[in-house]
Amino acid sequence: MSENSRVAIMGDENLLAPLRAFGFIIFSPHSVEEAREMLSQVVNEGYALCLIQERWLDFLKNEMAELSQKFSPVCLGFSDYRQISEVMEKMLSGLSIRATGSDVLFTRGRNDHETR
């Protein structure tokens, strides 16, 4: 993985530990303050992408809002559940609107999935 395309993943150690084998850097906070410090470290070390487990999204929403104005790192939430949650749905819809001006790509995929 090149230096300018590093990926960080923040979440529970027991869920993410296997991803170290693929070269991902894992951050496993134990408190909200530690999560904020780790996100700051991701920014300062120039990561391109930071995936954040859903349980930390509400705590880091202000920091993520500030980072959304920057080119990198791109911070995206993920869920360790099979169904998409309301928080993730809103985030994905917002990203779709920012990227394309519409959430038609997101809603079309979601509606196709629901009808299966």
Residue pairs with C-beta under 8 A, 6 or more apart in sequence:
1 7
1 23
3 46
4 46
4 48
5 48
5 49
6 25
6 45
6 46
6 47
6 48
6 49
7 23
7 24
7 25
7 47
7 48
7 49
7 50
7 51
8 24
8 25
8 26
8 27
8 42
8 47
8 49
8 50
8 51
8 73
9 16
9 19
9 24
9 25
9 26
9 27
9 50
9 51
9 52
9 53
10 26
10 27
10 28
10 29
10 35
10 38
10 39
10 42
10 50
10 51
10 52
10 53
10 56
11 26
11 27
11 28
11 51
11 52
11 53
11 55
11 56
11 78
11 80
12 28
12 53
12 55
12 80
13 26
13 28
15 53
15 80
16 24
16 26
16 28
16 53
17 26
19 26
20 26
25 47
27 38
27 41
27 42
29 35
29 37
29 38
29 56
32 59
35 56
35 59
35 60
36 59
36 60
36 63
39 50
39 52
39 60
39 63
39 64
39 67
39 75
40 63
42 50
42 73
43 67
43 73
46 72
46 73
47 72
47 73
48 72
48 73
48 74
49 72
49 73
49 74
49 75
49 76
50 73
50 74
50 75
50 76
51 75
51 76
51 77
51 78
52 60
52 64
52 75
52 76
52 77
52 78
53 77
53 78
53 79
53 80
54 77
54 78
54 79
54 80
54 81
54 85
54 87
54 88
57 64
57 77
57 87
57 91
58 87
60 75
64 75
67 73
67 75
68 75
76 91
76 95
77 87
77 88
77 91
78 88
79 85
79 88
84 92
84 110
89 110
92 106
93 103
93 106
93 107
95 106
96 102
96 103
96 104
96 105
96 106
97 103
